Amino acid sequence: MCEDDSGTLFVLGGPSLSLNVLDGVSGRWSSTLFPDAFKDDEVCADDDGGMGCATNTGLHYSRDKGSNWFDYTTEDGLASDCAYSVFVEGSGASMRIWVGTALGASKGHF
């Protein structure tokens, strides 16, 4: 679970293995389903309104709070498709995303 600067809350899990988003302004919930992705994974919000989810199928990253998703795997430079943690450093053009995987850490701009 994490909260971004605007008060939006991101919660992973539930019986449907989904990312649940509580909009900090409207108070409305939305949900995104990632089949076979979430188990005990991590979510991280960045300073630019984006968020990343570390999953057992790689990194899922959204620049618009979950409306559009990009998937990053070993083909994109991750050390392993099994990602356990995600951390966003910096913002804008200098933003870097760190992903802890089963085979070590990966750093990228993805």
Order of alpha helices (4+ residues) and beta strands (2+ residues): beta-beta-beta-beta-beta-beta-beta-beta-beta-beta-beta
